Amino acid sequence: MRAFGPYEGKRRLVVGPYSIVYEYDAEHGVVSVIAVARGGPLFR
């Protein structure tokens, strides 16, 4: 799932009541967590 607004182009994962915005660097096999928020305020 893709994020919108200031995190446009990043990936989003929803786990229970939390939204997590992250990037994945396939070349290095690294996941970088950019933001975590309860509910959905990152995407409004």
ABEGO torsion letter per residue (X at the ends): XBBBEAABGBBBBBBEABBBBBBBBAAAGBBBBABBBBEAAAAX
